[in-house]
Amino acid sequence: MLTIGSTASLRVYVSEWENGKRTISERYAKILRPVLGVTDEELFGRQSQLTVPEVGGYEELVSRIDSARNVSLTMVQTFMDQTELLRTVDRQMGAAALVDQMNGHLTALEDALTFAVLPETRRPVATALAGAATLAAWQALDSGGVERAWRHYELGKRAAQEAGQPMYLAHATAEQAYVLHDAGRPELAVELSREAQRLGGTQVSPRLRAWLFAAEAELCAKAGLPDDARRALDAAVASLPSGNEPRDPDMLSIFLNNGHLERWRGNVLALLGDDDALDSLYTALDAADPTFIRATSGLRCDLAQAHLAREEYAQAEEHLQQARMLANRTGSVRHRRQIDQLTDRL
């Protein structure tokens, strides 16, 4: 039998609970949870207040459903334009200053999807969410937020599946493999990168297919699988469309042309200790887009790696100094960690 206070005492307790002057004990929580229909999180929330839910609430729900129904293709394009703006700022200035903006953007997209009812409304919003979540994940990984990155990738994959977009699903899955590598699971990272190719199947564009092979090549090189790395690199070169256009019209998050792939090739060869790495990397450095600040920092790290393999320490140190300067500009925790590891080898 549960003993509770008198009616007069309960009136005082309720008043104090509402005003945050008294903490709800577990004894009363057992009573209040089923009576009020609230969770522990709601009952013991940060406000430390007892709030009786309003009866009904359908008017607000229907209002939000109606608003989501009116999300037109123009509005979805606005969401995608916001993602593109955040991608551009990230590329030039880094992810550190974008955390709040990116989280707000994701929240708006998740809300739009949550209250959208029919597939014709949900799919375009889910596509926009898949792209934004994958970008947010890469930014989180670059900033050192490993668990946040993993959760964002999972969100991006779920959104891509709902949208019926195998290209977005493959891209998010392959990028997620880098989280596994950074967490010390290189072999599993390679397996996930190959799973990404399976998920994309024949429905990915040639440019994305080349990107997926290049990612596999890099992860294989990092996992100590040189033959697999070279095979994947050859497949990337064979898959890449001709021409200098870097953007994939079917997936704007993909930047890859011959110049970008040459840099990626140099990165893989540097990881393998191949003398040909320097030629590829210096060619890529000469052709580098000056707006790709973070990518240039990574390229400088690759050059340092290649020079270290040749025991050319002065040149390696010079590139590491440039890489550190750029990493400090973008606030890249990931690149700073790589620079520190390479500096220890000087």
C-alpha positions in Angstrom: 0.0 0.0 0.0 1.3 3.4 -1.0 1.1 6.1 1.7 0.6 9.7 0.5 0.1 13.0 2.2 -3.3 14.5 3.1 -5.3 16.5 0.6 -4.1 19.8 2.2 -0.4 18.6 1.9 -0.9 17.5 -1.7 -2.1 21.0 -2.6 1.1 22.4 -1.2 3.2 19.8 -2.9 1.6 20.5 -6.3 2.2 24.2 -5.9 5.8 23.7 -4.9 6.3 21.2 -7.8 4.9 23.7 -10.2 7.1 26.5 -8.9 10.3 24.4 -8.8 10.5 24.6 -5.0 10.2 20.9 -4.4 11.7 18.0 -6.3 9.3 15.2 -7.2 10.2 12.1 -5.3 10.1 8.6 -6.8 7.1 7.8 -4.6 5.0 10.5 -6.2 6.5 10.0 -9.6 5.0 6.5 -9.7 1.6 8.1 -9.3 2.1 11.1 -11.5 3.5 9.3 -14.6 0.4 7.3 -15.4 -2.0 10.0 -14.2 -0.5 12.7 -16.4 0.7 10.4 -19.2 4.3 11.8 -19.1 7.7 10.3 -19.4 10.5 10.5 -16.9 12.2 13.0 -19.1 9.2 15.3 -19.1 8.5 14.7 -15.4 12.1 15.3 -14.3 13.0 17.8 -17.0 15.5 20.7 -16.7 12.7 23.1 -15.7 11.9 20.9 -12.6 8.3 21.9 -13.0 5.2 19.7 -13.1 3.1 20.6 -16.2 -0.2 19.0 -16.8 -0.6 18.3 -20.6 -3.5 20.0 -22.3 -6.3 17.8 -23.3 -6.5 17.4 -27.0 -3.7 19.3 -28.8 -5.0 18.3 -32.1 -5.4 21.9 -33.4 -1.6 22.5 -33.2 -0.8 19.0 -34.7 -3.2 19.6 -37.6 -1.7 23.0 -38.2 1.8 21.6 -38.4 0.6 18.8 -40.7 -1.0 21.4 -43.0 2.1 23.5 -43.0 4.2 20.5 -44.0 1.8 19.6 -46.7 2.3 23.1 -48.2 6.1 22.5 -48.4 6.4 23.0 -52.1 9.3 22.1 -54.4 10.3 25.7 -54.1 10.7 25.4 -50.4 12.6 22.2 -50.7 15.0 24.0 -53.1 15.4 26.7 -50.5 16.5 24.0 -48.0 19.0 22.7 -50.5 20.2 26.2 -51.3 20.9 26.6 -47.5 22.8 23.4 -47.5 24.9 24.6 -50.4 25.6 27.9 -48.7 26.7 26.0 -45.5 28.9 23.7 -47.7 30.6 26.7 -49.3 31.3 28.4 -46.0 32.6 25.1 -44.6 34.9 24.6 -47.6 36.4 28.1 -47.2 36.3 28.7 -43.4 35.9 25.3 -41.8 33.1 23.7 -39.8 33.9 25.0 -36.3 31.8 28.2 -36.7 28.9 26.4 -38.3 27.7 24.0 -35.6 24.7 26.0 -34.4 23.6 27.0 -37.9 23.9 23.4 -39.1 22.0 22.0 -36.2 19.2 24.6 -36.8 19.1 23.6 -40.4 18.8 19.9 -39.6 16.1 20.6 -37.0 14.0 22.5 -39.6 14.3 19.7 -42.1 13.5 17.0 -39.5 10.4 18.9 -38.4 9.3 19.3 -42.0 9.7 15.6 -42.6 8.1 14.6 -39.2 4.8 16.3 -40.0 4.7 15.5 -43.7 2.2 12.8 -44.4 2.1 11.5 -47.9 5.1 10.2 -49.9 5.0 12.9 -52.6 5.6 15.4 -49.8 8.0 13.4 -47.7 10.4 12.2 -50.4 11.7 15.6 -51.6 12.2 16.7 -47.9 13.9 13.4 -47.1 16.3 13.9 -50.0 17.2 17.4 -48.7 17.6 16.0 -45.2 19.9 13.2 -46.5 22.3 15.7 -48.1 22.3 18.1 -45.2 22.8 15.4 -42.6 25.7 13.9 -44.5 27.4 17.4 -44.7 26.7 17.9 -41.0 28.3 14.6 -40.2 31.5 15.3 -42.1 31.7 18.7 -40.4 31.3 17.0 -37.0 34.0 14.6 -37.8 36.3 17.4 -38.9 35.6 19.2 -35.6 36.3 16.2 -33.5 32.6 15.4 -32.7 32.9 11.7 -33.5 29.6 10.4 -31.9 27.7 13.4 -33.4 29.2 12.5 -36.8 28.1 8.9 -36.5 24.5 9.9 -35.5 24.3 12.4 -38.4 25.4 9.7 -40.8 22.7 7.4 -39.5 20.1 10.2 -39.9 21.4 10.8 -43.5 21.1 7.1 -44.3 17.6 6.8 -42.9 16.5 9.9 -44.9 18.1 8.5 -48.1 16.3 5.2 -47.7 12.9 7.0 -47.2 13.6 9.2 -50.2 14.5 6.2 -52.3 17.9 7.8 -53.2 20.6 5.1 -53.5 23.2 7.7 -54.4 22.7 9.6 -51.2 22.7 6.3 -49.2 25.9 5.1 -50.8 27.6 8.5 -50.2 26.6 8.7 -46.5 27.7 5.1 -46.0 31.1 5.5 -47.6 31.8 8.7 -45.6 30.7 7.0 -42.4 33.5 4.5 -43.0 36.0 7.3 -42.2 34.6 7.5 -38.7 35.4 3.8 -38.3 38.9 4.3 -39.5 39.5 7.3 -37.2 38.1 5.2 -34.3 40.8 2.5 -34.9 38.8 0.0 -37.0 40.5 0.3 -40.5 39.4 -3.2 -41.7 35.8 -2.6 -40.8 36.1 0.8 -42.5 37.1 -1.0 -45.7 34.2 -3.4 -45.5 31.8 -0.5 -45.0 33.2 1.4 -48.0 32.5 -1.7 -50.1 29.0 -2.0 -48.7 28.4 1.5 -49.9 29.2 0.4 -53.4 26.8 -2.5 -53.1 24.1 -0.2 -51.8 24.5 2.1 -54.7 24.7 -0.7 -57.2 24.0 0.3 -60.8 22.0 3.4 -59.8 25.0 5.7 -59.0 26.4 8.2 -61.4 29.8 7.5 -63.0 31.3 10.4 -61.0 30.0 9.1 -57.7 31.2 5.6 -58.6 34.7 7.0 -59.1 34.4 8.8 -55.8 33.4 5.5 -54.0 36.3 3.6 -55.5 38.7 6.4 -54.6 37.4 6.4 -51.0 37.9 2.6 -50.9 41.5 3.0 -52.2 42.4 5.5 -49.5 40.9 3.3 -46.7 42.6 0.2 -48.1 45.9 2.0 -48.1 45.4 3.1 -44.5 44.5 -0.5 -43.6 47.7 -1.8 -45.0 46.1 -3.4 -48.1 48.3 -2.1 -51.0 47.1 -4.4 -53.7 43.5 -3.7 -53.0 44.2 0.0 -52.8 45.8 0.0 -56.3 43.0 -2.0 -57.8 40.4 0.5 -56.3 42.4 3.4 -57.5 42.5 2.0 -61.1 38.8 1.5 -60.9 38.3 5.1 -59.8 40.3 6.4 -62.8 38.4 4.1 -65.2 35.0 5.3 -63.8 35.6 9.1 -63.8 33.9 10.9 -66.7 36.1 13.0 -69.0 36.2 16.8 -68.7 37.1 19.3 -66.0 33.6 19.7 -64.5 33.9 18.8 -60.8 30.3 18.8 -59.7 27.9 15.9 -60.1 24.6 17.2 -61.5 22.8 14.4 -59.7 24.5 15.0 -56.4 26.1 18.4 -55.8 28.0 17.2 -52.7 30.4 15.3 -55.0 33.4 17.3 -56.3 35.6 15.1 -58.5 37.4 15.7 -61.7 40.8 14.7 -63.0 42.6 17.3 -60.8 40.8 16.2 -57.7 41.4 12.5 -58.5 45.1 13.2 -59.1 45.3 14.6 -55.6 43.5 11.5 -54.2 45.9 9.3 -56.2 48.8 11.1 -54.7 47.3 10.7 -51.2 46.9 6.9 -51.7 50.4 6.5 -53.1 51.9 8.6 -50.3 50.2 6.3 -47.8 51.7 3.3 -49.6 55.2 4.9 -49.7 55.3 5.0 -53.5 57.8 7.4 -55.1 55.2 8.4 -57.7 53.2 10.1 -55.0 55.1 13.4 -55.2 54.4 13.9 -58.9 50.7 13.5 -58.5 50.6 15.7 -55.3 52.6 18.6 -56.8 50.4 18.4 -59.9 47.3 18.6 -57.7 48.8 21.5 -55.7 49.5 23.5 -58.8 45.8 23.0 -59.9 44.2 23.4 -56.5 41.2 25.6 -56.2 42.2 28.4 -53.7 38.7 28.3 -52.2 39.2 24.7 -51.0 41.1 25.7 -47.9 40.5 22.5 -45.9 41.3 20.3 -48.9 44.6 22.2 -49.4 45.5 21.6 -45.8 45.0 17.9 -46.4 47.0 18.1 -49.6 49.9 19.6 -47.7 49.7 16.8 -45.2 49.9 14.3 -48.0 53.0 16.1 -49.4 54.6 15.9 -46.0 53.8 12.2 -45.8 55.4 11.6 -49.2 58.6 13.5 -48.3 58.8 11.7 -45.0 58.8 8.4 -46.8 61.8 9.7 -48.8 63.5 11.0 -45.6 63.3 14.5 -46.9 62.6 16.1 -43.6 63.1 19.8 -44.5 60.5 19.6 -47.3 58.2 17.7 -45.0 58.5 20.3 -42.3 57.8 23.1 -44.7 54.5 21.5 -45.9 53.5 20.7 -42.3 53.9 24.4 -41.4 51.6 25.4 -44.3 49.2 22.6 -43.4 49.0 23.8 -39.7 48.4 27.4 -40.8 45.5 26.3 -43.0 44.1 23.9 -40.3 44.2 26.7 -37.8 42.2 28.9 -40.2 39.5 26.2 -40.6 39.6 24.9 -37.0 40.0 21.3 -38.3 40.6 19.0 -35.3 41.1 16.1 -37.7 43.8 17.8 -39.7 45.6 19.1 -36.6 45.7 15.5 -35.3 47.2 14.3 -38.6 49.7 17.1 -38.5 50.8 16.3 -35.0 51.2 12.6 -35.9 53.4 13.5 -38.9 55.4 16.1 -36.9 56.3 13.4 -34.4 58.1 11.6 -37.3 60.4 14.5 -38.1 
